[in-house]
Amino acid sequence: MNFLKELYIILSVGIWLIFGLSAFYPIIPDYVVNIKDFGAKENEKTDAITLAIEHVSKTGGGKVIVPKGEWLTGQIHLKSNIELHLENGAKVSFSKNPEDFLPVVFTMYEGMRCYNYSPLIYANEIENVAVTGSGVFDGNGHVVSGLYYHNT
């Protein structure tokens, strides 16, 4: 058993030496914004998270802070070199309106690739992304699953 542990350590160090530190976690630029700077108001539906991600992406990447409080949003589409950070006490609730997850995106549904409503958090063909912090995402699954199962 010690042999396997030592082999794991040797391989990990080797990967780090060959590929660099980014082989273990994304390297995010130091630029930081807060969603409040983009018009976010607690308990009101907002596009501030999307606006902040777009802004930070255009500057080359950085951290988008979701501060303590309750925030209502539609879909979140991540971009390369972005860290979405939910502070302690932050709660991001997703909309209960299916139209907030349009336009359709290329995704996977029940194992099949297709165009469908956007997932709550979506990332396609991007790199260096992190979702961090001790905040909470609330997908309102009880509402969404109820809509689905009552309409079939």
Secondary structure as GFF3:
##gff-version 3
##sequence-region A 1 152
A	DSSP	alpha_helix	2	19	.	.	.	ID=ss1
A	DSSP	three_ten_helix	21	23	.	.	.	ID=ss2
A	DSSP	beta_strand	32	34	.	.	.	ID=ss3
A	DSSP	three_ten_helix	35	38	.	.	.	ID=ss4
A	DSSP	alpha_helix	48	58	.	.	.	ID=ss5
A	DSSP	beta_strand	62	66	.	.	.	ID=ss6
A	DSSP	beta_strand	69	73	.	.	.	ID=ss7
A	DSSP	beta_strand	76	77	.	.	.	ID=ss8
A	DSSP	beta_strand	82	86	.	.	.	ID=ss9
A	DSSP	beta_strand	90	94	.	.	.	ID=ss10
A	DSSP	three_ten_helix	98	101	.	.	.	ID=ss11
A	DSSP	beta_strand	105	109	.	.	.	ID=ss12
A	DSSP	beta_strand	112	116	.	.	.	ID=ss13
A	DSSP	beta_strand	121	122	.	.	.	ID=ss14
A	DSSP	beta_strand	129	133	.	.	.	ID=ss15
A	DSSP	beta_strand	136	138	.	.	.	ID=ss16
A	DSSP	alpha_helix	141	150	.	.	.	ID=ss17
###
